[in-house]
Amino acid sequence: MSVGKTLGLIFLAAFILMQLIPVERNNPKSDPALEIEAPTAVKEIFRRSCYDCHSNETKWPWYSAIAPAKWFVARDVRVGRQWLNFSEWESYDEKKREKLKAMIFKAVGLAMPLGTYVKMHKEAQLSQKDRDTIRQWTGIRPEEIMNNPKRFLY
């Protein structure tokens, strides 16, 4: 057998074995009363662009069952839920909600949703109008963050 065929079989076997490594892909039960209460327009944006990683209502895409993609998707959802979970928003105290709003204010302009997510979910792309709507909902003005960053970040 040639070296190329041998390497191909090794890679195929490794790929098949990777599929046997389990990852947790679940949507925990949550109390609907704890879901974020926000204006309809804001909630629609969050549902379209944020809920897959930041709620207990993840729509697990087909590629989330195939290694190695499943590891990255499961990690992104786990970390996203730890950072902010819209399904549990009303359980957060007011101080935590204010800090999260400040982080959301910044994230919608800088990093969220993740570029890798938007590549696979074009509908999740935030327009400038979406960003403005979310930022207005936070009730934070940019100068507030600039003038008192400790209040919002620490």
N, C-alpha and C positions, 0 to 999 in steps of 0.2 A: 504494500500500500504506500502511496506517495506521502510525502510530508504534508502537503496541502490537505489531502483527504483526512489524514490523521488529526491535524489541527482542527479541521472542520468538525470532525466527530467529537473531539474534546470540547469544543465550544458549544456544540449542540447539546451534549450531555450536561455541561455546566448550566446552560440555559434551562433545560428541563428540570434539573435539580433545584435551581433557584425558585421555580414555581412552587416547590414544596414548602418553602419557608413561609409560614403564615404571617399575616398582618391583620391588625384589628381594623375592620371597616364596619362601623356601626353608627346608628343614630339613636343615642340614648333617649329614653322617654323623658318628656319634660312637661311641666305644668304650663298650659297655654296662658295662664294668668301672669306668668313671669316673662313672657315674650315682650320685647321692646314695644312701648307705646310711642308712636311717632306719627306725624302727618302722613297721609296716604302716599304722597309723592316721594317722601323720604324712604318710607318702608318699601316701596316698589323698587327704588334704586338699590337699597340694601339687599333685597331678595334677589335681584338680578345679578348683582356684582359682588356680594359679600357672603351671602348665606351658605354657600357650599363649604367655606372654610370656617365661618364664624357663627355657626348655629348647630342645632341638633337635627337639622333638616337637610343634610348633605345629599346631593344627587351624585352618587358614585358613578363616574363614567366607566365605560368598558375597559379603558386602559388602566384603571385602578385595580384591576384583577391580575395584571401581568407584570412580573418582575422584569426589570428593576423599577419600572414606573410606579408600581404599587407602593414601594417603600417611600418614595418621595411624596406621593399624594397623601398617604396615610400620615406621614410626618407633618406635612403642611396643615392638614385638617386638625391634628392633635394640638399642634402649637397654636394655630389660629383660635381654636376653642379655648385654650388656656389663657390667651391674651385677652380675648373678647368673645363672648357668646351671647348673641342677640336673643337666643332662646331663654336666657337666664338674666337678662338685663335688669328686670324689675327687682331681682334679689340683691343687686349691688347697692351698697349704701351711696348716699348723695356724693360724698367725697370721691369715691371710686368712679362714679358716673361722670363727674366733672373732669377727672383726669383722662378718662377714656374719650370723652368728647374732644378734649384738646389733642389727644393722639390721633383721633379720627380726622380732625381738622387738618393736621399736618399730613397724615398718611394719604388722604385723597389727592393731595397735590404732589406727593413725592413717590410713593411706592405701591399704593394699592389701587386696584387689585394687582397682584403680581403679574409681570409681563409674561411669564411662562403660562399662567392661567389664561390670560387674555388671548394668547395665540391659539388656544384650543377652544375658547369660549368668546367669540367675537362680540356677542351681545353684552358681555360684562364690561366692555370698554366704557369708561366714564367720559361723558362729554363735558365741556366747560360748564354747561347749564347744570348737569348733575353735580359737579364739584361745588358750584355756587349754592345749589339747593342744600346740600349736606352741610356746607360750612355755615350757611345761615341758620340751619336747624341747631347747630351746636351752641349758638348764641355767643360765640367768641369772635372778637374782632382781632385781626392780626397784630395790631399794636398792643393788645393786652398780653399776648404771649411774649412779644419783644420786650415790653416794659417790666414784666413780672414772670420770668420763666420758671422760677422755683414753684410758684403756685400751681402751674400746670404740668410740670415734668417730674417733680420729686415727691 
